[in-house]
Amino acid sequence: MIASAPTALARSGRGRCSPRSRRGHGTSNAIRTTASSLDWAIEHAEAPDVFADLEKHGGSGKRHRPQVRAACGRRHSVGHPERLGVCIDTCHTFAAGYDFRARDGYDRLMENVDQTVGLRRIRAFHLNDSRGDLGSRWDRHEDIGKGKLGKAALGFS
């Protein structure tokens, strides 16, 4: 789930993790586990300005379309929400069913992010193309311009 992110966060002062629910344990359990792990990491960090970026997943298997608000739920469950940011992974976002290949889709995505976690929480973009189709819930990154998103969606045309 988070693997070594809490330890890396505590040592370096910055970390990025992709919280996910484990089969059969559900989203509530994933939120509790993630929040507990992040609290530990922040409290044991060797830097007072430590922060972590949460990256939403693309979904898989029988899970419903993951929502940006799941990251918001994790943020509100942590004892130090001011130290959490959001990383938007373009492959995960596309795989989750958010079509931002055209300007209106990008605007809807940013509005969703603003209403759920706030644009000021975005601290990173993980830019990559996607091997899977829109809404496929298939988390397979591809080099920019070689996948289903294409260069134009990422502003490289």
N, C-alpha and C positions, 0 to 999 in steps of 0.2 A: 504494500500500500504506500507507505512513505519511505520504506527502506532506510537508508542512512541519512535522510534529509535532516532529522533533528540534530544528529551529531555534527554534520557539516555546517548546519546553521549555527550551532553553539560555538564552533571553532572559527568560522570565517566571518560571521556577522551578516551573511546573506544566504538565502537558499530559495530554491524553487521546487515545489512538489506537486504531483498530480494525485490528489486524493480520490480514491475510488471505493465503492462499496464492494465487499467480498460476497461471493455467491452465498445466498441463504441468510446473510446477516443484515442486509438492507441499508438504506441511506441513513437512517437515524444512528445506527451503530457506527457507520463510517464517519459521520459528523462528530460523534463523541470521541472516537479514537483519534481522528485528525486533530481535534481541538486539544485533547490531552497531550498529544505528542508535540504540538506546536507550543503549548504553554510550557512544557518542560524545556524545549529547546530555547525559547526566548528567556526563560528564567535562568538558564545555565550558560547563556551566551557570554563570551568574554568581551563584548562590546555593548555599550549602553544604547547604541543606535541601530541595533540589529532589526532586520525585518525579513519577512518571508513573502513570496509571491505564490498565490494559489493558481493552478492552471486547471481549467475544466477539461474533462475527458470527452471523447467523442461518443461514448456509449458502446455497448457491445451486447451480443447475445439477446436476451429477452428484456433487457432494461429498457424503460421508456426513454424517450428523447431527453437527454440531460439538459437541464436548464441552467442558465447563468445564476439564477437565484440559489442554487445549491451552494455555490461558493459564498454567497451572502449568508446563508445559514451557518456555514462553518465560521465565517468571520464573526458573527454575533455570538457564537458559542465559545469563543476563545477569550481568555482573560485579558488579553492585550490586543484588541482589535485595531488599535491605532498603528500597530506594527505589521499589519498584513496588507499586502497589495494583491493585484490580480495580474496574471500573465495570460494574454489571449493568444492561443495557439491556432493558427489559421486552418491547419488540417483538422484538428479536433472540432473546431467550430463548424466547418463545412460538413464533416461527417455526422455531426449532431443535427444537421438539417437547416442551419442558418445559411441562406443563400445571399452572399454579399458580393457577388460578381458584378452586379450593377449598382449604381450609386444609391438608388432607393433602398435596396437590400442592405447596403452598408449603413445607411442612415437608420434603418429599423434596428439593426444589430446594436449600433451605438446608443440608440434610445433605450433599448432593453438593458444594456450594461449600465447606463446612467441611472435608470429607475431602480435597478436592483442593488448594485454595489457602488455606483458613482464613478464617473469618468476620472475623477482625481485619484481613484484607487489603481488605475492602470499604471503599472510600473514597467511593463515589458510586453513586447509582441514577439512571439515565436513564429517567424515567417517561414512557411514551407508550403509546398504544393501537396496535393492529396492523390494517392493512388485510387482511392475509392470514390464512388459517386456521391452526390449530394444526399445526405440523410442515410448513408449506408451504414453508419456506426462502425466503420472500419478504420481503425487508427493506424494507417500506414502512410508515413511521410514520403514525399517525393521531392526531387530537386525542383526548384522554382522553374515553371515553364514546361515541365515534363509530365504534369499530372492533369487532373480533371478541373482544377481551379484555373490554371493558366496565369500568364504574366499580368494580364490586364487587371485581374482581381486584386493583385498585390501592388498595383501602381507602377509596374515595370515595363509597360508597353511603349 
